[in-house]
Amino acid sequence: LDIIFEKLSRYKYPVCFNFPAGHIADNRAIIMGRNSILEVEIDQTIFTQ
């Protein structure tokens, strides 16, 4: 993850890891085409649609 974060850190968009979405038991739906906000801080990540 450190390598990925290092490569992406030059960009101004938020990056988070271990987000509960996808093919896992406790996942969250991300609706494609809907406006979204991803707020990433050291101790929390907030995703709203």
N, C-alpha and C positions, 0 to 999 in steps of 0.2 A: 504494500500500500504506500510505503514511503516513496517509491519510485514514481508511482502514478501521481501522487500529490505533488512531488517535485516538478514533474512535467506540466501539470495543470496550473501550478501556482502563478504563472506569468499572466494568466487570463483573469478577467474581472467577474467571472460568473461563479456562483456558489458550487462547492463540491462537498459531498458527504458520502460516507461509507456505511454499510450495514443498515441501509434504509429498508423497512419492512414492506417490500413490494416484490411482486414476481411469484414464482412457483414455490411458495413456502406455506406452512400451515397458517400462520398469523400474518396475512398480507393485507395491504391497503390498495384499493383501486386507484389508479391514476387514469383519468379520463383524457384521452388524446384529443387535441383540438380545443380544450377548455383553457382559459387563462389560469395560470398558476403562480404562486409565490413560494419560493424556497428560501427560508432564512436559516443560515448556518452560523452558529457561534461555537465557542469552545465546548460548552457544557450542554448544548441542546440544539435540535434541528426542528424547525416548524415548517410544515408543508400545508398550504391551503389552496383550495380550488373553489 
